[in-house]
């Protein structure tokens, strides 16, 4: 037996690796403005928590108004759809008054909306109206990611967007704290308590954030033009799976665990927290990995894993432990997929990242309304949630096929093999490139 003394070869192999990792982290931190990145994360984290508040309290709301499965699915989907529709207008607004100012305006409106919910929500119809108002919080996505990553160079944008986008961990805050607070004070009081918490991200945003230098000065017509690009729709459809799946499942899981396994309302929130925490944490990893192997390669693996786990979740409806573990894997894949997709966005639209991100987020979040309604209808019509899972798995399979087709053109024009950044990427949204971008000949 040979024992290696301290400082021998084993230690020497480890030290350079640790030193390199710390050096890379320091290089990343120094390449941008980390206070703005932190403010963006906090802003997105709190607004995301507000956005899914009705989903977290769905078992309480459903019991109060005796909602059936279809009504529950629709009620949970209203904030998701409303938030999706508000993203693009907020993204456009941010280009005229600045992303920091747009974030401050939005958070002010959220506080007003929550105070309305605290004082005036007392019927099923007013719950639906409150769902529309909660959608204001869902508009934060494109602004938060663009503000947070705007200070960072292209090679670090995937990681920066992953960190800002990890604010979808707000789901964890909602499902962890809303049910016990609703149990103690009543579910309408949670709206008032949530309004008070919004003061923190507003203060941090005001004092810590700085408007990035990549201010976009396009006309409204130029902003809207990205809605009519093929790549924009390809990104949006994939995002229906990765982000739509995340927000849709996160909003519906408290109801699913409560109905399927007869756990308590608080336990349903805790089980949901375990799953959604994985998705939020792995989003950063998705951006980091995509910077190295490419967003296309990462998304391909993500979609395959999502398809498998969704079907298995539907088949494991008798075991709460197995179902929870499968959801954790599924959410980890969805989170990584979100990070991977937004590693690609600034490569494709370097001059209009905020608006492109808002557009993609809008369509993707609209897809989030599919899951609660599909699950509710499946339960209502067949007595089982299984076909709701299958429906979304089939949709994910379609998006995987589409990705493998469009990536052929993407890697011949604005991205390296696998979806990595080109060494020198010319603006993809510039009208005329003369046929060249970073040494690559574009197809005509």
N, C-alpha and C positions, 0 to 999 in steps of 0.2 A: 504494500500500500504506500502511495506517495502523497503526502499532504503538502499543499501549496502554502508557503508562508505569506504573510501579509505583504502586499506590494509586489507579488510575483506575477507571472504571465496572466493568470486569470484576472487579477485586478487591473492589469494594464489593458486588457481587451475591453473591460467594462467602462473604465474611465473615459476613453475617447468617445464612446457612444453616449454616455451621460453628458459629457461636455458638449458634444455636437447638438444634442437635443436642447440643452439650455441655451446654446448659442443661437439655434434656429428660433426659439421662442423669443429671445431678446431681439433678434433681427426683426421678427414679425411685429413685436410691440413698438419698436423704434421706427418702423416704416410708415406708421399712421398716427392717428390721434386716439389713444385708448380711452380717454374720458368720454369722448363722443360715442365710441363703440359701447361702452358700459351704459351710458344714458339711453342709447337705442335699445339695448337688451332689456333694461328695466321698463322702459316705455312699452315695448312689445309684450313683455311678461304680464304686466298689469292689465293692459287692454285685452289681451287674450283671455285672461281669467274672467273679465267682465263679459266677453263675448259668449263664453260657454256657460254662463251662470244659470240660465234656465235649464240646460241639460243636466248640470250638477244637482239641481233642485227638482228635477222632473218627477221623482217618486212622490215628493210632497205635493207638488202642484197637481199631479194626476189624481192623487187621493182626495184632494180638496174638491175638485170639480168632477170626479168620477169619469175620467176620460177612458175611452176604449183604446185598443192598440194602435189603430190608424190615427186617431186624434193625438195620441202621444207622439207618434212619429212626426206628424205635421208640426206640432207645437215645438218640438226640438229643432226642426229644420228651419223655422222662420228666421231666427237670428243669423243662421249660417247664410241663407240666401240674401237677406238684407245686407249683411256685411260684405258679401261678394259684390253686390251692386254699388256699394259706396266706395269701393277701393279705387276704381279708375278716376272718378271725380276728385278724390283726395290726392291722388298721384299727380294729376294735372295741376291742381291748386298749389301743390308743393313746389312746382317749377316756377310759379309766379311770386309767391310770398316766401319761399324757402322752406326746406324740409323741417327745420327746427320750429319755425313759426306755425307750420301746418300741424305739427304734432301738438303744440301748445293749444291751438284752437280746438283740435279734436278732443283732447283730454278735458277741456272746459265743457264741451258739449256732452261728454259722457257723464260728468258729474251732474249736470242738469237732468239728463235722462234717468239716472239712478235715483235722484230725489223724487222724480215723478213716480217711479216704480214703488218707492217706499210709501208714498202718501196716497196714491190713487189706484193701484192695481187691486181689484177686488172681484173680478169675474173672469170667465174663460176668454171672452173677447178682449178684455184689457190685458190679459197675459199675452195674447197674440200681438197686440199693439206694442206691449213692452218688448216683445221679441224683435220687432222692427227697430225700436230705439236702441236695443243692445247691439244691433247691426252697426251702429256708429263705431263701436269699438273694433269691429272686424275690418274697418277700412285702414287700419294702421300698418298693415303688412308691408306694402311696397315702400312706404315712407321710411319705416324703421330699418329695413334692410339697406336701402339706398343711403340713408343718413349714416348708418354704422360703417358701411364699407366704402363710402365715398372718399375717405382719406387714404385708402390702401391701394397699392399697385396691383395690376392684373394677376400676378402670380400668387398673391395672398387674398384675393377677393373671395375665393371659395371658403377659406377659413374664417374671414371676417364676417361674411354673410351667415356662415354656420353659427358663429357666436351670437350675432344679433338675432338670428332666427331661432336660436335655442330658447328665446322668449316664449315659444309655444309651450314651455313648461308652466305657463300660466294655467294651463289645464289642470296641472297638479294642485296648484293653489286652490282652484275652484272646487274640485272634487274632494279635497282634503278638509277644507275649512267650512264650505257652505253647508253641507249636511248637518254637522254638529251645531253650528250656529242657528240653522233653521229649526233644529230640534229644541233648542233652548229659548230662542227669542221669537220664533215664527219666521216663515220663509220670506215674507215681504220686508221684514226688518233687515234681512241680509242685503237688500239693495241699498239701504241707508248706510250700513256699515261699509259696503264696497265703495260708496261715494267718498267716504272719509279717507280710504286707503289711496285714492287716486292723487291725493295731494303730494305724496312722496315722489312719484315719478315726475310730476310737474316741476317740483323744486330742483331735482337732479338735472332735468333737461334744461331748465333755465340757467343754472349756474355752471354746469359741466360741459354741455354740448356746444360745438362750434360748427357753423354751416360749412360743409366740405367745399373744396375749391372747384369741383367738377360740376358747377352750376350749369344746368342745361337751358339754353336760350332758343328753343324752337317755337314755332308758331303752333296754335291749336291744331291747325290742319296737319302739320308735321307730326304732332303727337298722336292724332287719331289715325294717321296713316299706318302705324304699326299694327292696328287692328286687322288690317287687310293683307298681312303677310302670311304666307304658308307656314313659315317657321314659327310664327307667333301662335298659330293654332295648334301646331304639333306640340309645342311646349305646354300649351294650356291643357290639351287633352291628357298628356302624361301627368300633369299636375292634378288633374281630377282624381287620379289614383293616389298619388303620394300625399298631397295635402288634403284633398277632398276626403280621402279615406281616413286620414288622421283626425280631422275635425268632425267628420260625420260619426265615426266610431266613438271618439272621445265623448261626444255629446250624448250618444245613445247608450253607452255601456252602463251608466248607473241604472237606467230603466231595465236593461237586459239582465244584469246580475240580480236585481231586485225581483223581477218577474220569473226568471228562469230557475234560479236557485233558492228563492225564498229567504235570502239573507236580509238583514235589517237595512234601512236606508243609509245609515252611517257606514256599515260594512260594504255596501255597494259602492259608495264613494271611495273607500279605501282600496278595494280591489281594482277599481278604475285607475286610481292613482298609480298602482304598481305598473300597470300597462303603459299609461301615458308618460310616466317618468322615463321609461326606456326610449320612447320616441324622441323626447326632448333632448336627452343626453346624447343620443347617437347622431342627432342632426349635425353637431359640430364635427363628429368623426366623418360623416358623409362628405362634408365640405373639404376636410383635410385630405381624405383619401382621394377625392376627385381631383384635387390640385395635383396629385402625383400620378394616378393611373388614368384619370379622365372621367368626366361626368357621364359620358355615354356608357362606358364599361361598368361603372358603378350602378347606373340606373338599370342596366340589363339584368344584373344579378339581383337587384332589389325587387324588380317586378316578378321575377320567377319565384322568389321567396314569398312575396305577398300572395301570389296565386295559391301556392301550396298551403300556407298557414290559414288563409281564409276558409278554404274547404275543410281543413281539419278542425277549425273552430266550430264550424257548423255541425260536424260529426261528433264533437266531444261535449254535447249538451247535457250529459249526465254527470260530469265531473267538474266541480268548480276549480279544483287544483290544476287539472290538465288544461282546462279552458283558459285560466289565468296565465299559465306559462306560455300557451300558444299565442295569446294576445300580446304578451310581452315581446315575443319574437316578431310578431307581425308589426307592432308599433316601432320596434327597432328598425325594421326594414323601411317602413314608411318615413321615419325620421331621417334615415340615411338618404333616402330618395329625395327628400326635400332639399337637403344640403347639396346633393349632387346636381339637381336641376338648376339651382341658383348659382352653382359654380359656372354653369354654361351661359346664363343670361347675360352677364357683363361682357363675355367674349363675343356674343352675337350682336348685342346692342350696347356698345361701350359709350355712346353719346346720349342715349335715352334709357338708361338702366332703370330709373325710377318709374317711368311711365310704362315701359315694357313689363317690369315686375308687377306693377299694379294690374295691367291687363291680364297677365298670366294668372295672377292671384285671384282676379275676379272670376274668371272662367273656372279655375280649379276649385275655388271655394263654392261656387254654384254646384259643382259636382258633389260637394259635401252634403248637400241637401238630399242627394239620392239615397244614401244609406239609411237614415232614419225612416224615410218614407217606404223604402223597399222592405226594411225589417218589419215595420208596422203592418204593411199590407200582407206580407208573408204570414205573419202571425194571425192576422184577422181572417185571411182566406183559407189557410191550410192548417192552422193550429200549431205551426212550427216556425222557428226563425231560420231554418236551414236554407230555404230557397233565397232568402235575402242575402246570405253569405255567398251562395253560388252565383247569383246575379252579378255581384260586384267582382267576383273572381273571373268571370267570363269577360267583363269589361276590361279588367287588368290584362288578360291574355291578348285582347285586341290591341291594346296600347303597346304591348311588348313587340308584337308583329310590326306595328307601324314604326316604332323606334328603330328596329333593325333595318327597315327599308330606308328611312330618311337619313340615318347616320352615314350612309354611303356618300351622299352629297355634302353633308356637314363637314366630313373629314377631308373633302376635296376643296373646300372653300375657306371656312373661318376657324377650323379647329384641327389640331393634330390627331393622330390615330388614338382612338379611345375617348377623345373629347378633352385632351389637354390643351392649354393655351399655346398659341403659336409664339415663337421667339419674339417676333415683332408684329403685333396685330394692328392692322389698319382699321379704322372705324367701319364696322359692318353696315351701319345705317347711312353711310355717305352715298349719295346718288350715283356717282360715277367714280370708279376706281381705275379706269384705264385698263381693266382686265387683270390687274395684278393686286395681290395682297400678301405681304410677307413672303414674296418670292414664289407664290403659288399662282398658277393660271386658273382663272375662274371660268367655268363653263358659260357659254353664251347661248 
